[in-house]
């Protein structure tokens, strides 16, 4: 069922929200006691599940996409 899939995504959505608020994988990861790599994999999994790119990532910047903004709001 679709609702079960959405419920399963709630922890990933919570992580996404934290990354948006902190504007950093590193800062968000520290808050939830995981590595930035693990958090990045969580966001990648969420992007795949939603079939949308949530962030533009570079080594120095993290920019939320328009799709990411809509989901965050």
C-alpha positions as CSV (number, residue, x, y, z in Angstrom):
1,X,0.0,0.0,0.0
2,X,1.1,3.5,-0.7
3,X,0.4,4.7,2.9
4,X,2.8,2.0,4.3
5,X,5.5,3.2,1.9
6,X,5.0,6.8,3.0
7,X,5.1,5.8,6.7
8,X,8.4,4.0,6.1
9,X,9.8,7.2,4.6
10,X,9.1,9.3,7.7
11,X,12.5,8.9,9.4
12,X,14.2,9.8,6.1
13,X,11.9,12.9,5.8
14,X,12.8,13.9,9.3
15,X,16.5,13.7,8.4
16,X,15.8,15.7,5.3
17,X,14.1,18.4,7.4
18,X,17.1,18.5,9.7
19,X,19.6,18.9,6.8
20,X,17.5,21.8,5.4
21,X,17.4,23.5,8.8
22,X,21.1,23.0,9.5
23,X,22.1,23.7,5.9
24,X,24.8,21.1,6.3
25,X,25.1,17.3,6.3
26,X,27.9,17.5,8.9
27,X,25.9,19.7,11.3
28,X,22.8,17.6,10.9
29,X,24.7,14.4,11.3
30,X,26.2,15.6,14.6
31,X,22.7,16.4,15.9
32,X,21.5,12.8,15.3
33,X,24.7,11.1,16.1
34,X,25.4,9.6,12.7
35,X,28.2,10.1,10.2
36,X,27.7,12.6,7.4
37,X,28.2,9.7,4.9
38,X,25.3,7.8,6.5
39,X,23.1,10.8,6.4
40,X,24.0,11.4,2.8
41,X,23.0,7.9,2.0
42,X,19.7,8.4,3.8
43,X,19.0,11.5,1.7
44,X,20.0,9.6,-1.5
45,X,17.6,6.8,-0.6
46,X,14.8,9.4,0.0
47,X,15.5,11.0,-3.4
48,X,15.3,7.6,-5.1
49,X,12.0,6.8,-3.3
50,X,10.5,10.1,-4.3
51,X,12.1,10.1,-7.8
52,X,13.3,13.7,-7.2
53,X,16.6,15.4,-6.5
54,X,16.3,17.3,-3.2
55,X,19.8,19.0,-3.1
56,X,22.5,20.1,-5.4
57,X,25.7,19.0,-3.7
58,X,29.2,20.2,-4.1
59,X,32.2,19.7,-1.8
60,X,31.6,23.2,-0.4
61,X,27.9,23.9,-0.8
62,X,24.6,22.3,-0.2
63,X,21.7,23.9,-2.2
64,X,18.1,22.8,-1.8
65,X,16.4,22.3,-5.2
66,X,13.0,23.7,-6.1
67,X,11.5,20.2,-5.6
68,X,13.2,20.0,-2.2
69,X,11.7,23.4,-1.2
70,X,8.3,22.2,-2.1
71,X,8.7,19.0,-0.1
72,X,10.1,20.9,2.9
73,X,7.2,23.4,2.9
